Amino acid sequence: MSKKASNTCKAPTRQLLKRFSAIVGEANAIDDPSEMAPFLREWRDLYAGQAALILKPRTVDEVSQILILANESGTAIVPQGGNTGLVGGQIPFESGHELVLNLSRMNAIRNVDPLSNTMTLEAGVILENAQKAADEAGRLFPLSLASEGSCQIGGNLATNAGGTAVLAYGNARDLVLGLEVVLADGRIWEGLRALKKDNTGYDLKDLFIGSEGTLGIITAAVLKLVAKPAERACAFVGLKSLDDVARLFEASANAAAANLTAFEIMPRIGLEFAIKHGSGARDPLERSHPWYALIEISGARADGRAGGVLEAVLVQAVEDGLANDAALAASLAQAKSFWQLRELLSEVQKLEGGSIKHDVSVPVARVPDLIKQASACVEAMIPGCRPVPFGHFGDGNIHFNVSQPTGMERDVFMSNWDRVTQAVHDIVLSLEGSIGAEHGIGRMKRALLARVKSDVELSLMGDIKRVLDPNGILNPGKLL
């Protein structure tokens, strides 16, 4: 894990900090160490930094003024949303020279337009609140993450978040029509266009989506909405092998086509963790199985067709020997209980000790190979370790996590991070995959980019950074 800063921005003087504070008002400029603490540590405790000041602007003009002053004075700015990122991109380094720009006060939903299927909102809007606003207008905003109760739209876009609905609706990038962005020199790009077609040159918004706050600060966005499914059919399926999981996915996709909205997998050990530590969690099936699939099929009309399609898939899968057992949700509450098991997987691993985590993707057909090869590799490296691979089988994004062996000291296990990660990433790359699927690069994977990007790609990325942020004040030391 990369721990050291690589930026050369100056330490701000006390007088300069007063000027920054004046922009947002004293009440929204935090310098008390106890009040700053929640902004300086990420939830897994892998990264903890220091900052000279936490700034909480309310308007895009305040963000602009902050960046004008930062650019002129050479002060480093770390943009931050809900602080749910998993690669350290939102955490300042240990020097204490940086300012954290937290956008949580910029939380207005400016407009919801059901006819145009768009929603315009500010970067600090919590994802769950965006979902609720769409729902109240009779629409669906399909981005869905385990952290949706606290993550914010600006961070979702800055990291190009994925989640459980990518199979049907795409990543965060695919849900954006327009952006409002403050550039490093304080200029405001007012690109909040709610147009489905706009063929007028370079599509600038895609530069900022996924750039992790290194090219500009996203302050608002126009997002796509879709029609709410009239019905959802959900099933929890037990399977004996990864090859059967792959065959079941193919059968589900063939039967449901675009109506297959989720196909998630988890191993038995993951389900055991969720049941052990999750409040009210229970096994949906009577017997244990090596692998589980969570399948969701949606329908445009409440005519039972989605449930019929899913039931037919499951009946055939059992007859063909693909599925050992299955539970088709008979109610919304039962479907929620299935999803709870999937959503618990990230947090319950922490309660089992240290966890070495990988957010990777491979072509869907290679997912079984990835899990088999990586599991065998890490078990040979650390006897007794517990692989917990789970995630979005339908789009090839697997969270290949490894929990510490029972009885091993956490620090001893976590000292293997670099060598385990290199071994897993070697397997991913041999399968023509990516070392960064939906969590981004941040601090954790910055040094790995040279392994996966060509010289041309790295040169172009560096050129873009120098043009948009010539003084290197925006999230320095992250991503690049």
Secondary structure, DSSP 8 states (H G I E B T S, - for coil): ---S---------HHHHHHHHHHH-GGGEE--HHHHGGGSB-TTSS-B---SEEE---SHHHHHHHHHHHHHHT--EEEESSS--SSSTTS--TTS--EEEE-TT---EEEEETTTTEEEEETT-BHHHHHHHHHHTTEE-----TTTTT-BHHHHHHTT---TTHHHH--GGGGEEEEEEEETTS-EEEE----S---SS--THHHHTTSTTSSEEEEEEEEE-EE--SEEEEEEEEES-HHHHHHHHHHHHHHHGGGEEEEEEEEHHHHHHHHHHSTT---SSSS--SEEEEEEEEESSSSSHHHHHHHHHHHHHHHTTS-SEEEE--SHHHHHHHHHHHHHHHHHGGGGS-EE--EEE--GGGHHHHHHHHHHHHHHHSTT-EEEEEEEGGGTEEEEEEE--TTS-HHHHHTTHHHHHHHHHHHHHHTT-BS-SSS--TTTTGGGHHHHS-HHHHHHHHHHHHHH-TT--BSTTS--
